[in-house]
Each structure stands twice: as C-alpha cells, then as structure tokens.
Amino acid sequence: QASSSAHRRHNSTIEHIKEARSPIREDKPKLRLRFAETTLEDIMVLASGNLWGLILAGGDGERLKEFVRTRLNSDRPKQYCTFHGTKSMLGNTVDRVRRRIAPKQIMVSINNGHSDLAREDLGEIDEGNMIVQPENRDTGPGILLPLLHLHKRDPGAVVCIFPADHFVREEARFMDQIDSAVRYVKAHTDDLLLVGAEAQYPETDYGWIEPTDIIAVEDGLEILGVRNFWEKPRFDKAEELARSGCLWNTMVMIGNVQSFLERFRRLTPHLYNSFLPVIKSLGSPREKEITRAVYASLPRTNFSTSLLQRDVQNLVVLPARGIYWSDWGRGERIEMDLALM
C-alpha cells in the first residue's frame, strides 16, 4: 500500500512537471513577439520603477505680465512663453524631466483655463496626467492636489517636483545629481530632500536654506542637514545668509509621496482636511464638481512658508554644485540670463 501511494505521488509529480513545462514551450514565440514590440517608452517605464515627476505649472505669472506684454506682445502666463530657443519654459522643463522619467509617469499641475496652452508643450505626456486646479490658491494646494492623485495611482511612489519656470544651464549634470538625490531618498524614506543652488548674491525673492554638517554622501555628492529655512527674507538677512554660505532653495524637491502627504497632515491640518472630500471623490463622476466646491472656499497657502519654514524636521539638502540655476520670476533676471547665453 505504501508502494502504491508512493507510485501515485510519483505520477502526480510527473504530471505537474509536464503541465509546468508545456506552457513555457508554447509561450516562447509569444515572449519573443512581446519583446520585439517593446518600445523605448516601455523601457523607460521599467527603468523609472516607482519614480514619478511632478511639474508645477499652476501660476498666473502676475509679476511678469507687463514684461511678457512688452517683450513678446502676449498675455500668456510666463511658463507658456518662449524666451529663448523654440520651446516655452514648460516645454523645456518637460524635456529636462524626460531625461530620467518616462512620460507616462510625469504629471503636470496647471490652472483652469490653461489646458490648451499646456497641451502645446506636453509632448508624449498623457493628457490624463494633467491635473487641473479650478483656481490658483498658491503652491500649497498646487502641490497637494496632484500628490493626492499620484498617491491614488501609486501609493509607494517616489516623486521629484520641478517648477516649470526655472532656467538650468547644465541640464545633463543637473539631472545626474537628481539621480543621486533619488537614490538617497529611496534609502531614507522619511526624508524630504531639497535641491539647493549656490547663492550668487543676497536675493530676497528666493527661499534660503541654512545647511548643517554632511549627513551622507551619495555618488560623491554631499547630502547636508537643514538647520533653518527662510522664505524671502529681508535684504539685510539675505546678506547675512549669503555671507555664511547658505543656499538658495530651487523648489526642486524629492521624497516619497507618503512623506509629502504626512508633512501636509502634520503642519497644515486645516488644508489637508479641506481636501478630504476630494480624496474620497478621486476617480468618481463627481470628482471635478467636488474639487471645484473645495477650491471655492480654500485659503491661499504657501508651501515654503507653511511646510518648510515652520519645521525643518526630516529636511535635507543636496547642494547642486557646478550648476547655473535661475528662477525666471522677474524680467530683469531673464534679461540678465539671456545676455549670458
């Protein structure tokens, strides 16, 4: 009887092996076909893994309106304007981000009424990745809304946030440093990493980061702690910060989407709670209607003032060495940078 039982187990094992092997032989041509049809986009998605890009293009460009009218005879917000080359600032930012992140994993945050302008520059970015704010309520809601969409799609995402109105001269080197920042964040999941630019003068329009000692080295690049953060300080304070080697905040930030949302919950509970109806409605037929209703009574909230300056816990900074970076928020700054090209 024992021998008969063993025989049955033996035959059963053989049948399992036959079943397991048979599909492998039959699927080989299909696997080759699928590989042959693999696109560069598919390869980029695989390489990106859970890495996403978020481009912030939700401003109204109020400060530059007169400059844009005078220089370009246009009423477009600055991020949709072409000041050099053949692409707008948004278009250049999309190209920069695409150096490392697949278009399928790039989101663009815009304001209501700008959809047609944005489509001109999206390239291969899917229109479903265009997150439209009903109104401009400053950078807090402008960052929170797309992060909520991203969290619904990929709760384990690592996200790199890029403003759409910046000029970066050494783009390849800059994105290499972003790679290093991503590797750091993947190993330190609670940290939010800021990219700092070496200060050239006491600018009062920027946020400033006072770094501490080196806490890590990634690919030969220093990651520093953050002692203090100042958003748009007075000139005398900016002079002091410049003398002491502090960094400009580029607003390029890398972190886990969960860590970003936890910072919103902890430091701006009123803002986060205002979005609870939006969170519940994502993907439903009433999503747009509910989002509009929430924005109708939403206070303006600045991300830097409310979520960086208030608490530097879990903030780190990567100084972008050997990079010329500029925030094109003023006409004279644009003119100066164009003259240097």
N, C-alpha and C positions, 0 to 999 in steps of 0.2 A: 504493500500500500504506500509505504514511504517512497519507494522507487517510482510508482505511478504518479504520485504528487510531484516529485522532482521532474519527471518527464513532462508533465503538463506545464510546470513553471518554465522549463527549458523552451518548449514550443511557443509559449506565450511571449517569452523574451525575444525569440526569433521574429515573431510577427510584429512586435513593437519596433524592432530594428528595421524590418522591411518597410513599415509604414513611415518611419522617420527618414529613411534614405530615399524613398521614392519621390517625394516632393522636391528634394534637393536636386535630383537628376532632371525632373521635369521643369523646374524653375530656372535652370541655368540660362537658357536663351532669354527668358524674361528679364533676368537680372542684368544681362549684357545690354538689352534694349533700354532698360531704365537708365543705366549708366551712360549710354550713348546720348540719351535725351537730356542729361543733366546740364543745366545752364550755369553760366557764371554767377547768376543771381542765387541759384540753389547752393552753389559752393560758398558764396558769401554768407548765406543764412546759416549754413553749418558752421562756418568759421566764427560767426558772431555769437553763436550759442544763445545765452540769455542776456546778451548785451544789446541795449536799445539806445537810440539817440532821441533827444527831445530838443527841437529848435524853437526858441521863443521869438515869435514874430507878431505879438499882440499889441504893440504900442501904437499910439496915434501919431507920433512924430511931431508933437506940438512945437517943441523948441526949434525944430529945423524947417518949419513950414515956410517962413519967409525966405530962407536960404534956398530951399528947393524951388520956390516960385521964381526967384531971381536967376538962379543958375540954370535950371532945367525947364523953366516955364511949365511947371507941373504942380498939381495938388496932391500927388501921391504921397502916402507916408514914406519916410526915408528908407525903410527896409525894402521897399519895392522899387527904389530908384537905382539907376546905374550911374555911378560917379567915375568909374574907370573900367576899361575893358568892355566886354559885351554883355555882362550879366549884372543883375541887381545885387544888392548886399545879401538878400535872402538866397538868391541863386548861388552866389559864391560860398555862402555858409553850407548850403546843401552839398555842393561839390566837396567842400572840406570834410564834412562828416562822412560822406560816402567813401572816403579813402579807407575807412575802417569798419563801417557799419552798413549792412545790407539795406537797400531802400525799403524793403518790407518791414524793417524794424526801426524806421525813422518816423517819429511823429512831429508834426508842426502845429504849434498853438497860434491861432490867429483870432482876430476880432470879427464880429458880424459885419458884413458889408465888404470884406476884403477877400472873399473867396475867389473871385475872378482874377484878382491881382496875384494871389498866391499860386493859382493853378499854372500861371505862366512860368513859374520857377520850380515847380515840384519835380519835374523830370519823371523818373520812374517811381517816385513815391506814390503809393496808392492813395486815392482820394479819401478812403476810409480812415487814413492816418492823419487827416486834417481835423484837428479838434477846434471847434468854433465856439468862442466865448460870445454870449449875447451882448455884452458890454465890456469895456475896459475898466477893471476895478483894481488896477495896479498889478505888481508882479506876484503878490501872494496868491490870489485866485488864479492868476495867469499861469502859475506853476502847478497849483494844487489840482485844478480840473484835469489837465492831461495826465498827471500822475495817477489819478483815480481811474481813468480809462486804461492806463497801462497796467495798473495793479489787477484790474479785472481780467485782462488778457494774459498776463504773465506775472503772478504774484512773487516769483523768485527773481524778477528782472534786476539787473544792474543797469542804471541809466546815466548817460552823460548828457548834461544840459548845456546848450550852446545858445547864447543870444544871437539874433540874426543881424545885428547892426555893428559888428566889430570888423576891424581890419587886422589881418595877421599876415605878415610878410613871409616868414619862413614856415609855410604851411606843413610841409612834409616833416620837418623837425618837430613842429608843434604836435602833430598827431602821433608821432613816435612817443612823445612824452605823455600823451593821453593814454597810450597803450600801457605805459608803466604805471600810471595812476590807476587804471582799471585793475591791473594785477594786484596792486596794494589793497584796493577796496574789496576784491574777492577774498583776500586773506584776512581782512579786518572788517567784518560785515557791519559792525555798529557805527563805523566812522563815516563822516561825510567829508569828502576831500574837495578843497577849493584850489583852483589854479591861480597862483599869484604872479603878477608881472613885476619886473624890476622897475621901481619908481624912477622917473627921469627928472621930475620937478614936483613942487608941492601942489598937486591938483586937488581942487576942492569939490569936483564933480564925481569923484570916484569913492568907493569904499576902500578902506585901508586895513591891512592885516598886520598885526604885530606878532611875529613868529617867536617860538621858543627854541629849544635845542632840537637837534636831529633826533627823531624817534625811530626812523627806519631808513634804509637805503634800498631803492628798487631800480635795478638795471643801472646802477651807478648814479642815480638821481636821489637827492635828499628829500625826504618827507619830514616836515617840521610840525611841531605842535603849534597851537594858536593860543596866545596869551590874551589878546584883546582884539576887538574889531570895531572900527569907527566908520559909520556911513556918512559920507560927505561932510567932513569936519571943516571948521573954520580955517582960514588961511594960516594963522599962527600955529594951530595944531598940526596942519598939514606940513608946515615947515619942520616942525619938531619930528614928525613921523618920518619924513624924508631923510633927515639927518641921522636918524637912528637905524636906518636900513630896513624900514618896514616896506611892505609890498602893496601894490595896487590889487584890488580884487577884480578879476576879469569876469566874474559871474559865470565862468565855466566851472561846473560842479559835477562830481561823480559820486554816486552812492547807490546802495540798494534801495529799491522803491519802498520797501518796508521801513527803512531807516528814515527816509524823507517824510513819509506819512506819520511816523511816530513823532518826529520833530514838530510837525503841524499840530498833532493831537496834544502834545505837551506844552507848547509855547503859545499856540493860538487856538485854544479850545473852542472859543466862540465861532471863529471862522470855520474850523473843521466841522463843528456840529451843524453849522448852517448848510453844509453840503451833504448831510445825511440823507435827505430826500433824493438828492442827485445820485448818491451811491446806490440806493435801492432801485432807482429807475433805469440805471445803465442797461442798455440793450432792449429796453421795453419800448412800445409805441409812444409812450408819454415822456420819453427822456428829454426831448427838446423843450417841450412845454414846461416841464418841471424845472429844468435848468434855467429857462428864462424867468420863471417866477422867483427862484432863489436869487438870481442876479439883480432883480428889480429892487431888492432891499439890502443888498450886500454892501457893507462898508469897504472903502478902499483900504488895502493892507499891503504894505511894502515888505517884500520878502527879506531884504537885507536888514532893515530896521527891526522887524519883529522876530525874525528867526535866526539871524546871525549875530547881530549886535547884542541882543538880550542875553544870550547864553552861548559860550564857546565850547561847552561840553561836547566831546566827540567830534570836534572840528580839527582837521589837519590841513596843511597847505603844501602844495608842490610848487616851488618857485620855478617858473618857466624861463630857464637860462638860455641866453642866445636867441631870444625871440623878440621881434619888434611887434608889439601889440598896441592897438589903439581903439578906443570906443568912439565911434563916429556920432557923437551926440551933439556936437557943435560945428557950425560951419567953418570957423577958423581952424579947428583941428583937422577937418577934412582937407582944407586948402593946404595946410602945412604938410600933411602926409602925402598929398598928391605931388607937391613940389619936390619931395624927397625921392619919388619914384624914378 
